[in-house]
Amino acid sequence: MKLFEKYIVKNYLKNFFIIFIALDLFYVGVDLLTNYNNIPDSANLQILYSVFQGMNAVNYVLPLSIVFGMVVTYFSMIKSNELICMYASSISKRSLVKPFFLTALGLTIVYIGLNCTEFAYAYEYSVNLKKYNRISTSSEDLFLKNDNQYIYFKKLDPLKQVAYDVTIFEVNNIDVAKIIRASVATFIQNQWVLKDVSVVYKPYVKTLDDAGYHTENVQELKMMENFKPKIMDNVYQSEYTLSITDGMDALLFLENQGVNTSKIKATLFYQLFFPLFAPFLIVILYYKAPVMGRYFNMALIASSFAFVTLVVWSGLFLLSRLAANGVIFSEIAILLPIILLFLIALHFYAKR
């Protein structure tokens, strides 16, 4: 990495983290003031709630901080005449925009990677703390379908990955073939392990000599592969706050079950593609910014850049909510605007 690139990246990251921490703390502070009467009385739970809300705020403030950090860094370089000196040293615009873009892209990729983990469930955990004074909440009376099985869970704890009072009806065409009952089921190594199982076989009787009804008791039974607890819980609640990995598993699993997966797809597109607007917007703003401040109202231009960033962010966010509600296809509402921003950024980079 060249010396001027190190200098730009260092200043950009410094401004980014200052703006990011300020916006994140502001979000958490406003939320605490708004929900002060609803959050738990315990100091430990209050701290935990604040941490989860801070993690949830990252979804909103990180893309904005990436763009605002670039704007602040660029205009500070103009003010100190560093930018014009770099141009005078025969450094091209392409060379100067690369550190901004690559750093922003790296931060965005890190954020997308976080959404592959439990980080994606921060908002759900904060809501559970506020409502139930605990991180996880159990779902009750779930009745779901998996291929030729109809599954009933009396109680499901998705965080512990444990279900209680499980009943599974296996059908052959329209007839019940057998009924499986278990007191406890645990999701281990991508499959459910049922304990203290009772299997009732319902035979298909044609003559009096055919085998009749009989029961079998087994200590342990493994079944329902890839049927993750988080998938079951979110389908039951009709809330698709899934991580990227769980979302992909849910999309592949439920697509063959005849379940509407438009909300899951919208959530995946939002987590994978929505954050990419920030690096592309940085390139566009960079090429529209002035080289020096002598002939321009820098405060007005910086304010207009911030306004454009907020308009783009809010517009994309609105489209993503419409896609989540099934009003617009995810490909049109989320993927298409990101592709358009990419093409515009590529046009500026290639032609100027």
C-alpha positions as CSV (number, residue, x, y, z in Angstrom):
1,M,0.0,0.0,0.0
2,K,1.3,3.4,-1.0
3,L,1.9,6.2,1.5
4,F,-1.0,8.4,0.3
5,E,-3.3,5.4,0.4
6,K,-2.3,4.6,4.0
7,Y,-2.9,8.2,4.9
8,I,-6.4,8.3,3.3
9,V,-7.4,4.9,4.9
10,K,-6.2,6.0,8.3
11,N,-8.1,9.3,8.3
12,Y,-11.2,7.7,6.7
13,L,-11.4,4.9,9.4
14,K,-10.9,7.5,12.2
15,N,-13.8,9.6,10.9
16,F,-15.9,6.6,10.2
17,F,-15.5,5.2,13.8
18,I,-16.2,8.6,15.4
19,I,-19.4,9.0,13.3
20,F,-20.5,5.4,13.8
21,I,-20.0,5.3,17.6
22,A,-21.8,8.7,17.9
23,L,-24.8,7.6,15.8
24,D,-25.0,4.2,17.6
25,L,-24.9,5.7,21.0
26,F,-27.5,8.3,20.0
27,Y,-29.8,5.5,18.8
28,V,-29.4,3.6,22.0
29,G,-29.9,6.7,24.1
30,V,-33.1,7.6,22.3
31,D,-34.4,4.1,22.6
32,L,-33.7,3.9,26.4
33,L,-35.5,7.2,26.9
34,T,-38.4,6.0,24.9
35,N,-38.7,2.6,26.5
36,Y,-37.5,3.5,30.0
37,N,-40.7,2.3,31.7
38,N,-40.8,-1.0,29.8
39,I,-37.2,-2.2,30.2
40,P,-36.3,-4.6,33.1
41,D,-35.5,-3.2,36.5
42,S,-32.4,-5.4,36.8
43,A,-29.2,-3.5,36.0
44,N,-27.7,-6.5,34.3
45,L,-30.7,-6.9,32.0
46,Q,-30.6,-3.2,31.3
47,I,-27.0,-3.4,30.2
48,L,-27.8,-6.4,28.1
49,Y,-30.7,-4.7,26.6
50,S,-28.6,-1.7,25.7
51,V,-25.9,-4.0,24.1
52,F,-28.5,-5.7,22.0
53,Q,-30.0,-2.4,20.9
54,G,-26.6,-1.1,20.1
55,M,-26.1,-4.2,17.9
56,N,-29.5,-3.6,16.3
57,A,-28.6,0.0,15.6
58,V,-25.6,-1.2,13.4
59,N,-28.2,-2.2,10.8
60,Y,-29.2,1.4,10.3
61,V,-26.1,3.5,11.2
62,L,-23.3,1.5,9.6
63,P,-24.1,2.2,5.9
64,L,-24.7,5.9,6.8
65,S,-21.5,6.1,8.7
66,I,-19.5,4.6,5.8
67,V,-20.7,7.3,3.5
68,F,-20.6,10.2,6.0
69,G,-17.0,9.1,7.0
70,M,-16.0,9.5,3.3
71,V,-17.7,12.9,3.0
72,V,-16.0,14.3,6.2
73,T,-12.6,12.9,5.2
74,Y,-12.8,14.3,1.6
75,F,-13.9,17.8,2.6
76,S,-11.3,17.9,5.4
77,M,-8.6,17.1,2.7
78,I,-10.0,19.9,0.6
79,K,-10.0,22.4,3.5
80,S,-6.3,21.6,4.3
81,N,-5.3,21.7,0.6
82,E,-4.1,18.1,0.9
83,L,-6.3,16.9,-2.0
84,I,-5.0,19.5,-4.5
85,C,-1.5,18.7,-3.4
86,M,-2.0,15.0,-4.2
87,Y,-3.4,16.0,-7.6
88,A,-0.4,18.2,-8.2
89,S,1.8,15.2,-7.4
90,S,0.3,13.4,-10.5
91,I,-2.0,11.2,-8.4
92,S,-5.1,10.4,-10.4
93,K,-8.7,10.5,-9.3
94,R,-8.9,6.8,-9.8
95,S,-6.0,6.2,-7.5
96,L,-7.5,8.4,-4.8
97,V,-11.0,6.9,-4.9
98,K,-9.6,3.3,-4.5
99,P,-8.7,3.6,-0.8
100,F,-12.2,5.0,0.0
101,F,-14.0,2.4,-2.0
102,L,-12.0,-0.6,-0.9
103,T,-12.1,0.4,2.8
104,A,-15.9,0.9,2.5
105,L,-16.3,-2.4,0.7
106,G,-14.2,-4.2,3.5
107,L,-16.4,-2.7,6.2
108,T,-19.5,-3.7,4.3
109,I,-18.3,-7.3,3.9
110,V,-17.5,-7.5,7.6
111,Y,-21.1,-6.3,8.3
112,I,-22.6,-8.9,5.9
113,G,-20.5,-11.6,7.6
114,L,-21.9,-10.5,11.0
115,N,-25.4,-11.2,9.7
116,C,-24.4,-14.8,9.2
117,T,-24.1,-15.2,13.0
118,E,-26.4,-14.7,16.0
119,F,-25.8,-10.9,15.5
120,A,-28.8,-10.9,13.2
121,Y,-31.1,-11.8,16.2
122,A,-30.1,-8.8,18.3
123,Y,-33.4,-7.0,17.9
124,E,-35.4,-10.2,18.7
125,Y,-33.3,-10.7,21.9
126,S,-33.9,-7.1,23.0
127,V,-37.6,-7.4,22.4
128,N,-37.7,-10.6,24.5
129,L,-35.8,-8.9,27.3
130,K,-38.3,-6.0,27.3
131,K,-41.4,-8.2,27.2
132,Y,-40.3,-11.4,29.2
133,N,-37.1,-10.4,31.1
134,R,-35.2,-13.1,29.3
135,I,-33.3,-13.5,26.0
136,S,-35.3,-16.3,24.5
137,T,-39.0,-16.9,24.5
138,S,-40.7,-20.3,24.0
139,S,-43.3,-20.9,21.3
140,E,-46.2,-23.1,22.2
141,D,-48.6,-25.3,20.2
142,L,-46.7,-25.4,16.9
143,F,-48.2,-27.5,14.1
144,L,-46.0,-27.8,11.0
145,K,-45.6,-29.9,7.9
146,N,-42.4,-31.6,6.8
147,D,-42.7,-33.8,3.6
148,N,-45.1,-36.6,4.6
149,Q,-45.0,-35.7,8.3
150,Y,-47.3,-33.4,10.4
151,I,-45.4,-32.3,13.5
152,Y,-46.9,-30.9,16.7
153,F,-44.7,-29.3,19.4
154,K,-46.3,-28.4,22.7
155,K,-43.4,-26.1,23.5
156,L,-40.3,-25.1,21.6
157,D,-37.3,-23.2,22.9
158,P,-35.4,-22.1,19.7
159,L,-32.4,-20.8,21.6
160,K,-31.8,-24.0,23.6
161,Q,-32.9,-26.0,20.5
162,V,-35.2,-28.2,22.7
163,A,-38.9,-29.1,22.1
164,Y,-41.3,-30.7,24.6
165,D,-44.2,-33.1,24.1
166,V,-43.6,-33.9,20.5
167,T,-46.2,-35.7,18.3
168,I,-45.4,-36.6,14.7
169,F,-48.1,-38.0,12.3
170,E,-46.6,-39.8,9.3
171,V,-49.0,-40.2,6.5
172,N,-49.2,-42.4,3.4
173,N,-51.2,-40.5,0.8
174,I,-54.2,-39.5,3.0
175,D,-54.0,-42.3,5.6
176,V,-52.1,-42.1,8.9
177,A,-49.3,-44.7,8.8
178,K,-47.9,-44.2,12.3
179,I,-47.9,-41.8,15.2
180,I,-44.6,-41.0,17.0
181,R,-44.7,-39.4,20.5
182,A,-41.7,-38.2,22.5
183,S,-41.5,-36.2,25.8
184,V,-38.3,-34.3,24.7
185,A,-36.6,-33.7,21.4
186,T,-33.2,-32.0,21.0
187,F,-31.7,-30.6,17.8
188,I,-28.2,-32.1,17.5
189,Q,-25.9,-32.2,14.5
190,N,-28.6,-31.0,12.1
191,Q,-31.3,-33.5,13.1
192,W,-33.8,-34.0,15.9
193,V,-33.1,-36.6,18.5
194,L,-36.2,-37.8,20.2
195,K,-36.0,-39.3,23.7
196,D,-38.4,-41.9,25.3
197,V,-40.2,-42.5,22.1
198,S,-43.5,-44.3,21.6
199,V,-44.4,-45.3,18.1
200,V,-47.9,-46.4,17.2
201,Y,-48.3,-48.3,13.9
202,K,-51.6,-48.1,12.2
203,P,-51.7,-50.9,9.6
204,Y,-53.5,-51.0,6.3
205,V,-55.8,-54.0,6.9
206,K,-57.3,-55.8,3.9
207,T,-58.1,-59.2,5.4
208,L,-58.5,-60.6,8.9
209,D,-55.1,-62.3,8.6
210,D,-53.2,-59.0,8.2
211,A,-51.2,-57.6,11.1
212,G,-53.1,-55.2,13.3
213,Y,-52.4,-52.2,15.5
214,H,-49.2,-52.4,17.6
215,T,-47.0,-50.1,19.6
216,E,-43.2,-49.9,19.9
217,N,-41.2,-48.1,22.6
218,V,-37.6,-47.0,21.8
219,Q,-35.2,-45.0,23.9
220,E,-33.9,-42.7,21.1
221,L,-35.0,-41.9,17.6
222,K,-33.3,-39.5,15.0
223,M,-35.4,-37.9,12.3
224,M,-36.4,-34.5,10.7
225,E,-33.0,-33.7,9.2
226,N,-32.3,-30.0,8.5
227,F,-35.6,-28.9,10.2
228,K,-33.9,-26.2,12.3
229,P,-35.6,-24.8,15.4
230,K,-35.2,-21.2,14.2
231,I,-36.9,-22.0,10.9
232,M,-39.8,-23.6,12.8
233,D,-40.1,-20.7,15.3
234,N,-40.0,-18.0,12.6
235,V,-42.5,-19.7,10.3
236,Y,-44.9,-20.1,13.3
237,Q,-44.5,-16.4,14.3
238,S,-44.6,-15.1,10.7
239,E,-41.5,-13.1,11.5
240,Y,-38.4,-13.6,9.4
241,T,-35.6,-12.2,11.5
242,L,-33.2,-14.9,10.3
243,S,-29.5,-14.8,9.9
244,I,-28.1,-15.3,6.4
245,T,-27.2,-18.9,7.0
246,D,-30.5,-19.8,8.6
247,G,-32.3,-17.8,5.9
248,M,-30.7,-19.8,3.2
249,D,-31.5,-23.1,5.0
250,A,-35.1,-22.0,5.4
251,L,-35.4,-21.0,1.8
252,L,-34.1,-24.3,0.6
253,F,-36.1,-26.3,3.1
254,L,-39.4,-24.5,2.8
255,E,-39.4,-24.1,-1.0
256,N,-40.3,-27.8,-1.4
257,Q,-43.0,-27.6,1.3
258,G,-45.3,-25.3,-0.6
259,V,-44.7,-22.4,1.9
260,N,-44.6,-18.8,0.7
261,T,-40.9,-17.8,1.0
262,S,-41.1,-14.2,-0.3
263,K,-40.5,-12.7,3.1
264,I,-37.5,-14.9,3.7
265,K,-36.1,-14.0,0.3
266,A,-36.6,-10.3,1.0
267,T,-34.8,-10.6,4.3
268,L,-31.9,-12.4,2.6
269,F,-31.7,-9.8,-0.2
270,Y,-31.7,-7.0,2.4
271,Q,-28.9,-8.5,4.4
272,L,-26.8,-9.5,1.4
273,F,-27.2,-6.6,-1.1
274,F,-28.7,-3.6,0.7
275,P,-25.4,-2.7,2.5
276,L,-23.5,-2.5,-0.8
277,F,-25.2,0.8,-1.7
278,A,-22.7,2.6,0.6
279,P,-19.4,1.7,-1.3
280,F,-21.1,2.4,-4.7
281,L,-22.6,5.7,-3.5
282,I,-19.1,6.7,-2.3
283,V,-17.7,6.5,-5.8
284,I,-20.6,8.5,-7.2
285,L,-20.3,11.3,-4.6
286,Y,-16.5,11.3,-5.0
287,Y,-16.7,12.1,-8.7
288,K,-19.3,14.8,-8.1
289,A,-17.4,16.6,-5.4
290,P,-15.3,19.7,-6.2
291,V,-11.5,19.5,-6.3
292,M,-10.9,22.7,-4.3
293,G,-13.1,24.9,-2.1
294,R,-12.1,28.3,-3.4
295,Y,-15.1,28.6,-5.9
296,F,-17.7,26.6,-4.0
297,N,-19.8,26.8,-0.9
298,M,-18.4,23.7,0.8
299,A,-20.9,23.7,3.6
300,L,-23.8,23.6,1.1
301,I,-22.2,20.9,-0.9
302,A,-21.4,18.7,2.1
303,S,-25.0,19.2,3.3
304,S,-26.4,18.2,-0.1
305,F,-24.2,15.1,-0.1
306,A,-25.6,14.2,3.4
307,F,-29.1,14.8,2.1
308,V,-28.6,12.6,-1.0
309,T,-27.2,9.8,1.2
310,L,-30.3,9.9,3.5
311,V,-32.6,10.0,0.5
312,V,-30.9,7.0,-1.1
313,W,-30.8,5.1,2.2
314,S,-34.4,5.8,3.1
315,G,-35.6,5.0,-0.5
316,L,-33.9,1.6,-0.5
317,F,-35.1,0.9,3.0
318,L,-38.7,1.6,2.0
319,L,-38.4,-0.6,-1.0
320,S,-37.0,-3.4,1.2
321,R,-40.0,-3.1,3.5
322,L,-42.4,-3.3,0.6
323,A,-40.6,-6.4,-0.6
324,A,-40.8,-8.0,2.9
325,N,-44.6,-7.4,2.8
326,G,-44.9,-9.0,-0.6
327,V,-45.9,-5.9,-2.4
328,I,-42.9,-5.9,-4.8
329,F,-40.6,-8.7,-5.9
330,S,-37.3,-8.7,-3.9
331,E,-35.3,-8.8,-7.2
332,I,-37.0,-5.5,-8.3
333,A,-37.1,-3.7,-4.9
334,I,-33.7,-4.5,-3.6
335,L,-31.4,-6.1,-6.1
336,L,-32.2,-3.9,-9.1
337,P,-31.5,-0.5,-7.4
338,I,-28.1,-1.9,-6.1
339,I,-27.2,-3.0,-9.6
340,L,-28.2,0.5,-11.0
341,L,-26.0,2.2,-8.4
342,F,-23.1,-0.2,-9.3
343,L,-23.5,0.6,-13.0
344,I,-23.6,4.4,-12.3
345,A,-20.5,4.1,-10.1
346,L,-18.7,2.0,-12.8
347,H,-19.6,4.6,-15.4
348,F,-18.1,7.4,-13.4
349,Y,-15.0,5.3,-12.6
350,A,-14.5,4.2,-16.3
351,K,-15.3,7.5,-18.1
352,R,-13.7,10.1,-15.8
